[in-house]
Amino acid sequence: MQSIEQIRDLIVARFPGAEVTVIQNPGPAAQHSLLLGHAQARDIALFLRDEPSLKLDFCSNATGVDWPEKEIVETTKVKVAQPDGTEKLVEQKTKRLQPGYLEAVYHLYSMALKHGPVVIRLRTGNRTDAVSLPSLTPVWRSCEFQEREIFDLFGIVFEGHPDLRRILMWDEFKDHPMRKDYVEPDDYEWEPTPHDAVLTKAKGHYPAPGSTANAEGGM
């Protein structure tokens, strides 16, 4: 199979000006990936599926990733004049805030050519009001339930998905449980007989003994 850099070069040759960035994986697996821009993501996906040298005809897995905002510390060296007229290299540290975003990550294989995976990524603008990505279900049908799961648990809205609705949580649920800042509720309204850890949390919402709510029956 061609390297991730060679695949990127194929894409750029077919789609001049397309946003395609190699994302290095520093881990032992070294499973590098391609970050695609939104504008041509679906056309590029079709190319990856149909290009004779690739034939990435099967998406085995699509998953979400939450990247909250984080503080980045950057170190630079600057020359500082000394009293004796010489200069000394001094490290200066600056801090900047990297905005958060969400990602959808797809693992692609070729059943025809027996190779893979090729990993592609789509990234949202932020984690709040720019959370839409183009759906790749029209390219690989196996993405349908998996994109619904990402929508349900991470909150990414897949434009062009044929049936985008929750798949694990119920329709009235308001949050996205796989986000890193998700906070579990203390009181589970859907738990008719709370027990174990749920019961311990729920007790904080029970009326205290002797409270007005308990005393009403004896008045």
SERO-4910 file (N, C-alpha, C, O; in steps of 0.05 Angstrom, whole numbers):
BEGIN
 pado doro    nc1    nc2    nc3   cac1   cac2   cac3    cc1    cc2    cc3    oc1    oc2    oc3
  Met    A     17    -24      0      0      0      0     18     25      0     39     25     11
  Gln    A      8     46    -12     23     71    -13     24     84     14      7     79     31
  Ser    A     45    100     18     47    114     44     26    136     46     14    144     26
  Ile    A     22    146     70      2    167     74     10    193     58     -8    207     49
  Glu    A     36    198     56     45    221     41     39    217     11     32    236     -3
  Gln    A     43    193      1     37    188    -27      7    190    -33     -1    200    -54
  Ile    A     -9    181    -14    -38    184    -18    -46    213    -18    -63    222    -33
  Arg    A    -34    229      0    -40    257      0    -32    270    -27    -47    286    -37
  Asp    A     -9    262    -38     -1    273    -63    -20    266    -86    -25    282   -104
  Leu    A    -31    241    -85    -51    233   -104    -76    251   -102    -87    260   -123
  Ile    A    -84    257    -78   -108    273    -73   -104    301    -84   -121    313    -98
  Val    A    -81    313    -77    -75    340    -85    -72    342   -115    -80    363   -127
  Ala    A    -62    322   -128    -59    322   -157    -87    321   -170    -92    334   -191
  Arg    A   -106    307   -157   -133    305   -168   -150    330   -161   -167    338   -176
  Phe    A   -144    341   -137   -160    364   -128   -140    387   -120   -134    390    -96
  Pro    A   -130    401   -140   -111    423   -134   -123    443   -114   -145    452   -117
  Gly    A   -107    450    -94   -116    470    -75   -132    458    -52   -140    472    -33
  Ala    A   -137    432    -52   -153    419    -31   -137    420     -5   -113    418     -4
  Glu    A   -152    423     17   -139    422     44   -135    393     52   -154    379     60
  Val    A   -110    384     52   -103    357     59    -77    358     75    -56    365     64
  Thr    A    -79    351    101    -55    353    118    -49    326    131    -67    312    141
  Val    A    -24    318    130    -15    294    144    -13    299    174      2    317    182
  Ile    A    -27    284    190    -26    285    219     -9    262    228    -16    239    226
  Gln    A     14    268    240     33    248    249     23    235    275     14    249    293
  Asn    A     25    209    277     20    195    302     46    187    315     60    170    304
  Pro    A     53    199    338     80    194    350     81    167    364    103    160    374
  Gly    A     59    153    367     58    128    382     72    105    367     79    109    344
  Pro    A     76     83    380     90     60    368     77     50    342     90     40    324
  Ala    A     50     52    341     36     43    316     42     60    292     41     51    270
  Ala    A     49     86    297     56    104    276     34    104    254     40    105    230
  Gln    A      9    104    263    -14    103    245    -21    132    238    -40    144    250
  His    A     -7    143    219    -12    171    211    -38    174    196    -49    154    186
  Ser    A    -48    198    194    -75    202    183    -75    227    165    -56    243    165
  Leu    A    -97    231    151   -101    254    134   -124    270    144   -147    260    147
  Leu    A   -119    296    150   -140    315    158   -150    328    133   -135    341    118
  Leu    A   -176    326    128   -188    337    104   -204    362    110   -218    363    131
  Gly    A   -203    382     93   -220    405     95   -249    398     88   -253    378     74
  His    A   -268    414     97   -296    408     94   -305    409     64   -320    393     55
  Ala    A   -294    429     50   -306    436     24   -305    413      4   -325    409    -10
  Gln    A   -284    398      4   -281    376    -16   -280    349     -3   -272    329    -15
  Ala    A   -287    347     23   -283    322     38   -298    299     25   -288    277     22
  Arg    A   -324    303     16   -339    281      5   -329    273    -23   -328    250    -30
  Asp    A   -320    293    -39   -308    287    -65   -282    271    -61   -277    252    -76
  Ile    A   -267    279    -41   -242    264    -36   -248    236    -27   -234    217    -35
  Ala    A   -268    233    -10   -276    206     -1   -284    189    -25   -276    165    -26
  Leu    A   -299    199    -43   -306    184    -68   -282    176    -84   -280    154    -95
  Phe    A   -262    195    -85   -238    189    -99   -223    166    -85   -213    148    -99
  Leu    A   -221    167    -59   -207    145    -44   -221    118    -49   -208     98    -50
  Arg    A   -247    119    -51   -262     94    -55   -258     83    -84   -256     59    -87
  Asp    A   -257    101   -104   -259     92   -131   -232     92   -146   -229     80   -167
  Glu    A   -211    106   -135   -185    107   -148   -174     78   -150   -172     64   -130
  Pro    A   -167     69   -175   -159     41   -179   -136     32   -162   -134      9   -155
  Ser    A   -117     50   -155    -94     42   -140   -100     40   -110    -83     31    -94
  Leu    A   -123     50   -102   -131     50    -73   -155     32    -67   -153     14    -51
  Lys    A   -177     38    -81   -202     23    -78   -209     18    -48   -213     -4    -39
  Leu    A   -209     40    -33   -217     39     -5   -247     37     -3   -261     57      2
  Asp    A   -257     13     -6   -285      9    -10   -300      3     16   -325     -2     15
  Phe    A   -286      2     38   -299     -6     64   -290     12     86   -266     15     91
  Cys    A   -309     25    100   -302     40    125   -309     21    148   -332     16    154
  Ser    A   -289     12    162   -293     -7    184   -301      7    210   -315     -5    226
  Asn    A   -293     32    213   -298     45    239   -298     75    235   -282     87    221
  Ala    A   -318     88    248   -319    117    249   -324    124    278   -342    114    291
  Thr    A   -308    142    289   -310    149    317   -306    178    321   -295    192    303
  Gly    A   -314    188    344   -310    216    351   -287    220    371   -280    202    386
  Val    A   -276    244    370   -255    252    389   -262    281    398   -268    298    382
  Asp    A   -260    285    424   -264    312    436   -237    323    444   -223    311    460
  Trp    A   -231    347    433   -206    361    440   -214    387    454   -218    407    440
  Pro    A   -216    388    480   -223    413    494   -200    434    490   -178    427    483
  Glu    A   -207    459    495   -187    479    493   -165    474    514   -170    464    535
  Lys    A   -140    481    507   -118    477    526    -98    499    524    -95    512    503
  Glu    A    -83    502    545    -62    522    546    -36    511    535    -27    489    543
  Ile    A    -24    524    515      1    516    503     23    534    513     21    559    511
  Val    A     44    522    523     68    538    531     90    534    510     98    512    505
  Glu    A     98    556    499    119    556    478    144    569    489    143    590    501
  Thr    A    167    556    484    193    566    494    210    575    470    213    561    451
  Thr    A    220    600    472    237    611    452    263    621    465    262    627    489
  Lys    A    284    624    450    309    635    461    314    662    448    313    665    424
  Val    A    320    681    465    325    708    455    352    718    467    361    709    488
  Lys    A    364    735    453    390    747    462    384    770    480    369    788    473
  Val    A    397    770    504    394    792    523    421    804    529    440    789    535
  Ala    A    423    830    526    449    844    531    456    842    560    439    846    578
  Gln    A    482    837    565    492    835    593    507    861    600    515    876    582
  Pro    A    511    866    626    525    891    634    553    894    623    563    916    619
  Asp    A    566    871    617    593    873    606    594    876    576    615    875    564
  Gly    A    571    880    564    569    885    536    565    860    519    562    862    495
  Thr    A    566    837    531    562    812    517    532    806    515    515    819    528
  Glu    A    525    786    500    497    777    498    495    749    508    512    732    505
  Lys    A    472    743    520    467    717    531    440    707    521    420    721    520
  Leu    A    440    681    513    415    669    505    398    661    529    406    647    547
  Val    A    373    672    529    355    668    552    329    656    541    318    665    521
  Glu    A    319    636    555    294    623    548    270    641    557    270    649    580
  Gln    A    252    645    539    227    659    546    203    641    540    202    629    519
  Lys    A    185    640    559    162    623    555    137    641    551    132    660    566
  Thr    A    121    634    531     96    648    526     74    628    526     77    605    519
  Lys    A     50    637    535     27    620    536      6    629    517      2    653    513
  Arg    A     -7    610    504    -30    616    487    -51    595    491    -46    572    498
  Leu    A    -76    603    485    -98    584    489   -106    572    462   -113    587    443
  Gln    A   -104    546    460   -112    532    435   -141    525    437   -150    510    454
  Pro    A   -158    536    418   -187    531    420   -193    501    417   -178    487    404
  Gly    A   -215    493    429   -223    465    427   -238    459    401   -247    477    387
  Tyr    A   -240    433    394   -254    425    370   -262    395    373   -253    382    392
  Leu    A   -278    386    355   -286    358    354   -276    346    328   -273    360    308
  Glu    A   -272    319    328   -263    306    304   -279    281    299   -288    268    318
  Ala    A   -283    274    274   -293    248    265   -270    234    251   -258    246    233
  Val    A   -265    210    259   -242    195    249   -252    169    235   -267    154    247
  Tyr    A   -243    165    211   -253    142    195   -229    124    188   -208    133    179
  His    A   -233     97    192   -213     77    184   -222     63    159   -243     50    159
  Leu    A   -206     65    138   -214     55    111   -197     32    103   -173     31    108
  Tyr    A   -210     12     91   -196    -11     80   -205    -17     52   -226     -8     43
  Ser    A   -188    -32     38   -196    -42     11   -200    -71     13   -182    -87     18
  Met    A   -225    -79      9   -232   -108      7   -222   -119    -20   -215   -143    -21
  Ala    A   -222   -103    -40   -214   -111    -67   -183   -116    -68   -174   -136    -79
  Leu    A   -168    -98    -56   -139   -100    -58   -126   -111    -33   -101   -114    -32
  Lys    A   -142   -115    -12   -132   -127     13   -110   -110     26    -89   -120     33
  His    A   -116    -84     29    -97    -67     44   -112    -47     61   -136    -43     58
  Gly    A    -97    -34     78   -108    -14     97    -96    -18    124    -80    -36    128
  Pro    A   -103     -2    144   -122     20    141   -110     46    131    -86     50    134
  Val    A   -126     62    119   -120     91    114   -139    106    132   -163    103    131
  Val    A   -128    124    148   -144    138    168   -147    167    158   -128    181    152
  Ile    A   -173    176    157   -178    204    150   -194    217    173   -208    203    188
  Arg    A   -190    243    175   -203    258    197   -217    282    186   -208    294    166
  Leu    A   -239    290    199   -253    315    194   -255    330    220   -260    317    241
  Arg    A   -251    356    220   -249    371    244   -269    394    244   -272    409    224
  Thr    A   -284    398    267   -303    420    269   -288    447    274   -265    447    281
  Gly    A   -303    468    271   -291    495    276   -287    500    306   -268    513    314
  Asn    A   -305    489    323   -302    492    352   -320    470    365   -327    451    352
  Arg    A   -326    474    391   -342    454    405   -370    466    412   -385    453    427
  Thr    A   -376    489    401   -401    502    409   -421    506    386   -440    492    384
  Asp    A   -415    526    369   -434    533    348   -424    527    320   -437    534    300
  Ala    A   -401    514    317   -390    507    291   -383    477    292   -360    470    291
  Val    A   -404    460    294   -399    432    299   -410    414    276   -415    391    280
  Ser    A   -412    426    253   -422    411    230   -399    400    213   -379    413    209
  Leu    A   -403    376    202   -385    363    184   -401    350    161   -424    342    166
  Pro    A   -389    347    138   -403    332    117   -404    302    123   -384    290    131
  Ser    A   -428    290    120   -431    262    125   -417    246    103   -418    253     79
  Leu    A   -404    224    111   -392    206     91   -408    181     87   -400    163     74
  Thr    A   -432    180     99   -450    158     95   -458    154     65   -460    132     56
  Pro    A   -461    176     50   -467    172     21   -444    158      6   -449    147    -16
  Val    A   -420    158     18   -397    145      5   -394    116     15   -391     97     -1
  Trp    A   -395    113     42   -392     87     54   -417     83     72   -420     96     93
  Arg    A   -435     65     64   -460     61     79   -455     52    107   -472     56    125
  Ser    A   -432     39    112   -426     29    139   -423     52    159   -422     47    183
  Cys    A   -420     77    149   -418    100    168   -444    108    181   -444    123    200
  Glu    A   -466     98    170   -492    109    179   -497    107    209   -501    128    221
  Phe    A   -496     84    221   -501     82    250   -478     94    266   -482    105    287
  Gln    A   -454     92    255   -430    103    270   -431    133    271   -423    145    291
  Glu    A   -439    146    249   -442    175    250   -464    183    269   -463    204    282
  Arg    A   -486    167    270   -507    173    289   -497    171    317   -504    187    335
  Glu    A   -480    152    323   -468    149    349   -450    173    356   -451    183    379
  Ile    A   -435    182    337   -418    205    342   -435    230    347   -429    246    365
  Phe    A   -456    233    331   -475    255    336   -487    254    364   -489    274    378
  Asp    A   -495    230    372   -508    226    398   -489    232    421   -496    246    439
  Leu    A   -465    221    420   -447    222    443   -428    245    443   -418    254    464
  Phe    A   -422    257    419   -403    280    417   -417    306    408   -406    327    414
  Gly    A   -439    304    394   -453    328    385   -445    338    358   -451    361    351
  Ile    A   -430    323    342   -424    331    315   -448    327    297   -461    306    297
  Val    A   -455    348    282   -478    347    264   -468    340    236   -453    356    224
  Phe    A   -477    317    225   -467    308    199   -487    317    177   -509    306    175
  Glu    A   -479    336    162   -496    347    141   -497    327    117   -477    317    108
  Gly    A   -522    321    109   -526    302     88   -529    273     97   -532    255     81
  His    A   -530    269    123   -535    242    134   -565    235    129   -582    252    132
  Pro    A   -571    211    121   -599    204    113   -618    201    137   -642    202    133
  Asp    A   -608    198    161   -626    193    184   -612    201    210   -608    184    228
  Leu    A   -604    226    213   -588    235    236   -606    239    260   -620    259    263
  Arg    A   -605    220    279   -619    222    304   -605    205    325   -587    188    318
  Arg    A   -611    209    350   -598    194    371   -601    164    367   -621    155    356
  Ile    A   -581    149    376   -581    120    373   -577    106    399   -586     83    402
  Leu    A   -565    119    419   -561    107    446   -577    121    467   -589    108    484
  Met    A   -577    147    467   -592    163    487   -620    168    475   -625    166    451
  Trp    A   -638    174    493   -666    180    484   -668    208    473   -651    225    477
  Asp    A   -689    212    457   -692    237    442   -691    262    459   -680    283    450
  Glu    A   -701    261    483   -703    285    500   -677    291    514   -674    312    527
  Phe    A   -658    273    513   -632    278    526   -618    302    515   -618    306    491
  Lys    A   -607    319    532   -597    345    523   -567    347    520   -557    367    510
  Asp    A   -552    327    529   -523    330    529   -509    309    512   -522    294    498
  His    A   -482    308    514   -467    290    498   -447    276    516   -426    287    523
  Pro    A   -453    251    525   -438    238    546   -409    232    541   -394    227    561
  Met    A   -399    232    517   -371    226    512   -354    251    511   -329    249    507
  Arg    A   -365    274    514   -349    298    516   -333    298    542   -343    289    563
  Lys    A   -309    309    541   -292    307    565   -301    324    588   -293    320    611
  Asp    A   -318    344    582   -328    361    604   -356    353    612   -369    368    627
  Tyr    A   -365    330    603   -392    321    610   -393    315    640   -375    302    651
  Val    A   -414    324    653   -418    319    682   -443    302    685   -465    310    677
  Glu    A   -440    279    698   -464    262    702   -483    275    721   -475    288    740
  Pro    A   -509    272    716   -529    283    735   -528    266    761   -522    242    761
  Asp    A   -535    279    783   -538    265    809   -563    248    810   -564    227    822
  Asp    A   -584    258    797   -610    245    798   -618    235    771   -622    251    752
  Tyr    A   -620    209    767   -626    197    741   -657    193    740   -668    175    752
  Glu    A   -670    211    725   -699    210    724   -709    184    711   -732    176    714
  Trp    A   -692    172    695   -700    148    681   -695    122    697   -701    101    688
  Glu    A   -684    125    721   -678    102    738   -700     98    759   -699    111    780
  Pro    A   -719     81    753   -742     78    771   -735     67    799   -748     73    819
  Thr    A   -715     50    800   -706     38    825   -676     42    828   -661     23    824
  Pro    A   -667     66    836   -638     71    837   -625     52    857   -636     45    878
  His    A   -600     44    851   -585     27    868   -556     33    866   -547     46    847
  Asp    A   -541     22    885   -511     25    886   -504     55    884   -514     71    898
  Ala    A   -485     61    865   -475     89    864   -497    108    856   -497    131    865
  Val    A   -516    100    839   -538    117    831   -555    124    855   -564    146    858
  Leu    A   -560    104    872   -576    109    896   -563    129    914   -576    147    925
  Thr    A   -537    126    917   -522    145    935   -524    173    925   -528    192    940
  Lys    A   -522    177    898   -525    204    887   -554    214    889   -559    237    896
  Ala    A   -573    196    884   -601    204    884   -610    213    912   -628    230    914
  Lys    A   -599    201    933   -607    208    960   -604    237    966   -618    248    983
  Gly    A   -585    250    953   -581    279    957   -605    295    948   -607    318    956
  His    A   -623    284    932   -646    298    923   -672    289    938   -693    300    933
  Tyr    A   -669    270    956   -692    261    971   -699    282    993   -680    294   1004
  Pro    A   -724    285   1000   -731    303   1023   -718    293   1049   -718    269   1054
  Ala    A   -708    312   1064   -696    304   1090   -718    294   1109   -740    303   1108
  Pro    A   -711    275   1127   -731    265   1147   -742    288   1163   -728    306   1173
  Gly    A   -769    288   1166   -782    309   1182   -787    334   1166   -796    354   1178
  Ser    A   -780    335   1140   -785    359   1124   -814    362   1119   -830    345   1125
  Thr    A   -822    385   1108   -850    391   1102   -862    371   1084   -885    363   1086
  Ala    A   -845    361   1064   -856    342   1045   -864    316   1058   -884    303   1050
  Asn    A   -849    308   1079   -856    283   1093   -878    287   1114   -893    269   1120
  Ala    A   -881    312   1124   -900    317   1145   -928    322   1135   -947    322   1150
  Glu    A   -930    327   1108   -956    334   1098   -978    313   1104  -1001    319   1108
  Gly    A   -969    287   1103   -988    266   1107  -1000    265   1135  -1022    254   1139
  Gly    A   -986    277   1155   -996    276   1182  -1010    301   1190  -1018    304   1213
  Met    A  -1014    320   1172  -1027    346   1179  -1056    343   1176  -1071    362   1181
***
